Amino acid sequence: MKKEQDEALAAKRQYTRLNPENTPALKGITLSQGTKARVIDISRGGALIETDVRLCPQTKISFKVLMAQGDFRIAGSVLKSSIKSLQGPIYQSAIVFENPLTILDELEQGKAQLAVDEE
């Protein structure tokens, strides 16, 4: 039953989700206020992340995406957020990007070329 639900949900999604373990060029994501986030999965349209701070749904946020080729910023908003573990605590949040993260297409093809963020 769970497998059928997962397959149905995947069919509804607009973009393919990538596991960061299968995307070695993706080094991580940092929120604009400096909070580090653990990427669970990422797609052109958004990401599922874990943080030690709660992100309120419908809040606009800015990210620094850390890549092997350099860092860049992307804006988004929190779609939903829930507590995953009381130890820590750990919050899991779904983020939707304002603009598609097209670099992921290039990463999948192994030909990404990014300009380094000049901060």
C-alpha positions in Angstrom: 0.0 0.0 0.0 2.8 2.5 0.9 4.6 1.8 -2.3 1.4 2.5 -4.3 0.9 5.8 -2.4 4.5 6.8 -3.1 4.2 6.0 -6.8 0.9 8.0 -7.0 2.5 11.0 -5.3 5.6 10.9 -7.5 3.3 10.8 -10.6 1.6 14.1 -9.4 4.9 15.9 -8.9 6.0 18.3 -11.6 9.7 17.7 -11.1 11.9 14.7 -10.3 13.3 14.7 -6.8 17.0 14.0 -6.4 18.7 12.5 -3.4 21.7 14.6 -2.4 23.8 11.4 -2.0 23.3 10.9 -5.8 24.1 14.5 -6.5 27.7 14.9 -5.3 28.0 18.5 -6.6 25.4 19.6 -4.1 27.3 20.3 -0.9 24.4 21.7 1.2 22.0 24.6 1.8 22.3 27.4 4.3 19.3 29.6 5.2 19.7 33.4 4.9 20.1 33.8 8.6 23.1 31.3 8.6 21.1 28.3 9.8 22.4 25.1 8.2 19.9 22.7 6.6 20.1 19.1 5.8 18.8 18.3 2.4 16.5 15.3 2.3 15.7 15.7 -1.4 15.7 18.5 -3.9 14.1 19.2 -7.3 13.8 22.0 -9.7 10.7 23.3 -7.9 11.7 22.9 -4.2 13.4 20.9 -1.5 12.6 18.9 1.6 15.0 20.0 4.4 15.7 19.4 8.0 16.7 22.2 10.4 17.0 22.7 14.2 14.7 25.7 14.0 11.0 25.8 13.0 10.2 27.4 9.7 6.7 28.9 9.6 4.6 27.9 6.6 4.1 30.7 4.0 7.3 32.5 5.2 9.5 33.8 2.4 13.1 32.7 2.8 16.4 33.0 1.0 18.9 30.2 0.6 22.6 29.9 -0.2 23.0 26.7 -2.2 26.5 25.3 -1.8 27.8 23.6 -4.9 31.1 22.1 -5.9 31.2 24.7 -8.7 30.4 27.7 -6.3 27.6 29.1 -4.2 24.5 30.9 -5.3 21.3 32.3 -3.8 17.7 31.3 -4.5 14.5 32.5 -3.0 11.5 30.5 -1.9 8.8 30.0 0.7 7.9 27.4 3.3 5.1 25.2 2.1 4.7 23.2 5.2 6.8 22.4 8.3 6.5 19.7 11.1 8.5 18.4 13.9 10.4 15.2 13.1 12.1 14.6 16.4 11.9 16.2 19.8 15.6 15.3 20.4 17.4 18.3 19.1 14.6 19.3 18.1 14.6 18.5 14.3 12.0 20.1 12.0 11.3 19.0 8.5 10.1 21.6 6.0 9.0 21.5 2.4 10.3 24.5 0.5 9.0 25.8 -2.9 11.4 27.8 -5.0 10.3 31.1 -6.6 12.1 30.1 -9.8 12.9 26.6 -11.0 16.4 25.4 -10.0 17.5 24.6 -13.5 21.1 23.8 -12.5 19.8 20.4 -11.3 19.2 19.4 -15.0 22.8 20.2 -15.8 24.0 18.4 -12.7 22.2 15.3 -13.7 23.9 15.5 -17.1 27.3 16.2 -15.4 28.0 19.5 -17.1 27.1 22.2 -14.6 28.9 25.4 -14.9 28.2 28.0 -12.2 29.6 31.4 -11.5 30.9 31.6 -8.0 28.8 33.8 -5.7 30.8 36.9 -5.0 29.9 37.7 -1.4 
